[in-house]
Amino acid sequence: MRIDLHTHTILSDGELTPAELVRRAMVLGHDAIAITDHVDMTNVDFVVPAILRAIDLSKDYIRTIPGVEITHVPPKQMAKVIKRAKELGAQWIVVHGETPSEPVAEGTNLAAVSNPDVDLLAHPGLITEDEMRKAVENDILIEVTGRAWHNITNGHVVNVARSAGAKMVINSDAHGPNDLMDEAKAMKVARGAGMTAKEAKDAVTKTPYDVIKKLG
């Protein structure tokens, strides 16, 4: 059982076409996968329609969810890009959080968790307690990531999320074929980040499936 809610293809900086990404995920035991290529105000009109065409893969492989990752967009302009992505048909909105491994603009986490149209805050770095509570208020999921360098703050993210009662998920942030994680590897990421056995199970096998049910 596995659902990955954060992945990339050649439509942004990934290595695989959507078809290959989805097929490889299927072989690893996934039930569904969200394609969330990087977008900003310059490419959202191109990327989202292309990802929407990948929905056809659901007929023969596994459920494929069209999404985006809003990336390095100035916090004051984020809502505009999110709105446009949803207008074009994106069903899953991820925001590229303030990971310490990249120069993400200060205020990105706050802008993301303050917008109820956001579904997931990815690799949020040293997220604050106030930001985490805002995520809970707006029912935004928090990512614990398997991605190298982004994952150096996983322990902090888990501790703050636990304190605030935020829902967590384990994602690969896959950019290449070796990044995808089966259930066993996702569980190792969860436990390595300091999750209890129950928290890990919820993050890997419960919360992502609840998301799929809500999406219909």
C-alpha positions in Angstrom: 0.0 0.0 0.0 1.5 3.3 -1.0 0.4 6.7 -2.2 2.9 9.4 -3.1 1.5 13.0 -3.1 4.6 14.8 -4.4 6.6 13.8 -7.6 8.1 15.4 -10.6 8.5 14.6 -14.3 10.2 16.1 -17.4 7.5 18.7 -17.4 9.7 20.5 -14.8 13.0 19.2 -13.4 12.3 15.4 -13.2 14.0 12.7 -15.3 11.0 10.6 -16.3 7.9 11.1 -18.6 4.6 10.9 -16.7 4.0 7.4 -18.1 7.3 6.0 -16.9 7.0 7.6 -13.5 3.5 6.2 -13.0 4.5 2.7 -14.3 7.5 2.6 -12.0 5.4 3.6 -9.0 2.9 0.9 -9.9 5.6 -1.7 -9.9 6.7 -0.5 -6.4 3.2 -1.2 -5.1 1.6 2.2 -5.3 -2.1 2.6 -5.5 -2.0 6.2 -6.6 0.5 9.0 -7.4 0.2 12.8 -7.7 2.3 14.5 -10.4 3.2 17.9 -9.0 5.6 19.5 -11.3 7.1 22.9 -10.4 5.2 26.0 -11.5 5.3 29.7 -11.1 3.4 32.5 -13.0 5.4 31.9 -16.2 4.7 28.2 -16.9 1.5 27.2 -15.1 -0.6 27.6 -18.2 1.7 25.1 -20.0 2.4 22.6 -17.3 -1.1 22.0 -15.8 -2.8 21.1 -19.2 0.1 18.7 -19.9 -0.3 17.0 -16.5 -4.0 16.7 -17.0 -3.4 14.5 -20.0 -1.6 12.1 -17.8 -4.9 11.2 -16.1 -5.4 8.8 -18.9 -2.7 6.6 -17.3 -5.3 5.8 -14.6 -7.1 3.6 -17.1 -4.2 1.1 -17.4 -1.8 1.7 -14.4 -2.7 3.4 -11.1 -4.7 6.4 -10.2 -2.9 9.5 -11.4 -3.7 12.9 -9.7 -2.9 16.1 -11.6 -1.2 18.6 -9.3 1.4 21.3 -9.1 4.1 22.4 -6.7 4.2 26.2 -6.4 7.9 26.9 -6.3 9.9 30.0 -5.3 6.9 32.2 -6.1 7.0 35.5 -4.0 4.7 35.0 -1.1 2.6 38.0 -2.1 1.9 36.5 -5.5 1.4 32.9 -4.4 -2.4 33.1 -4.2 -2.6 34.3 -7.8 -0.7 31.3 -9.1 -2.6 28.9 -7.0 -5.9 30.3 -8.2 -4.7 29.9 -11.8 -3.5 26.3 -11.3 -6.9 25.4 -10.0 -8.8 27.2 -12.8 -6.8 25.1 -15.2 -7.7 21.9 -13.5 -5.0 21.1 -11.0 -6.6 18.9 -8.3 -3.7 18.9 -5.8 -1.8 22.0 -4.7 1.6 21.6 -3.1 3.7 24.6 -2.0 7.5 24.3 -1.9 8.2 25.1 1.7 11.1 26.9 3.3 13.6 24.1 3.1 17.1 25.2 4.4 18.7 23.6 1.3 17.3 26.3 -1.0 17.0 30.1 -0.9 13.2 30.0 -0.4 11.7 33.5 0.3 10.9 34.1 4.0 7.2 34.1 4.4 6.6 31.3 2.0 5.4 28.9 4.7 3.1 31.4 6.2 1.6 32.3 2.9 1.0 28.6 2.1 -0.6 27.6 5.4 -2.8 30.7 5.3 -4.4 29.7 2.0 -7.2 27.1 2.3 -6.7 26.2 -1.4 -3.3 24.7 -0.5 -3.4 20.9 0.1 0.2 20.2 1.2 3.2 22.1 2.5 6.3 20.3 1.3 9.6 20.1 3.2 8.7 23.1 5.4 12.1 23.3 7.0 12.2 25.1 10.4 8.4 25.7 10.4 7.2 27.6 13.4 4.5 26.5 15.9 2.2 29.4 14.7 2.6 28.3 11.1 1.8 24.7 12.0 -1.3 25.7 13.9 -2.4 27.7 10.9 -1.9 24.6 8.7 -4.2 22.7 11.1 -6.8 25.4 11.0 -6.9 25.2 7.2 -6.6 21.4 7.0 -3.3 21.5 5.1 -1.1 18.4 5.3 2.5 18.6 6.3 5.2 16.7 4.4 7.9 14.5 6.0 10.2 14.0 3.0 12.5 11.3 1.7 14.3 13.8 -0.5 18.0 14.2 0.3 18.9 17.6 1.9 15.3 18.6 2.2 15.0 15.9 4.9 17.6 17.3 7.3 14.8 19.1 9.2 12.4 16.1 9.3 12.8 15.7 13.0 11.9 19.3 13.7 8.9 19.1 11.4 7.6 15.9 13.2 8.0 17.4 16.6 6.2 20.7 15.8 3.5 18.8 13.8 2.9 16.5 16.7 2.5 19.4 19.2 0.0 21.1 16.9 -1.9 18.0 15.9 -1.1 18.4 12.2 -1.6 15.6 9.8 1.6 14.3 8.2 2.4 12.3 5.1 5.5 10.7 3.8 6.4 11.7 0.2 9.4 11.0 -2.0 9.6 14.3 -3.9 10.8 12.0 -6.7 12.8 13.5 -9.5 14.2 10.3 -10.8 13.6 6.5 -10.8 15.6 5.9 -7.7 13.8 8.4 -5.6 10.4 6.6 -5.5 9.8 4.8 -2.2 7.9 1.6 -1.6 6.0 1.2 1.7 8.9 -0.2 3.6 11.2 2.6 2.7 8.5 5.2 3.5 8.1 3.7 6.9 11.9 3.9 7.5 11.8 7.6 6.6 8.9 8.1 9.1 10.5 6.2 11.9 13.9 7.9 11.2 12.2 11.3 11.6 11.1 10.3 15.1 7.6 9.2 14.4 6.0 6.7 16.7 4.8 3.4 15.1 1.2 4.7 15.0 2.2 8.1 13.6 4.3 6.4 10.9 1.4 4.0 10.0 -1.0 6.9 9.8 1.4 9.0 7.6 2.1 6.2 5.2 -1.1 4.1 5.0 -4.0 6.1 6.4 -3.8 9.9 5.8 -2.9 9.6 2.0 -5.8 7.2 1.5 -8.2 9.7 3.3 -7.0 12.3 0.8 -7.9 10.1 -2.2 -11.4 9.5 -0.8 -11.9 13.3 -0.5 -10.8 13.9 -4.0 -13.4 11.4 -5.2 
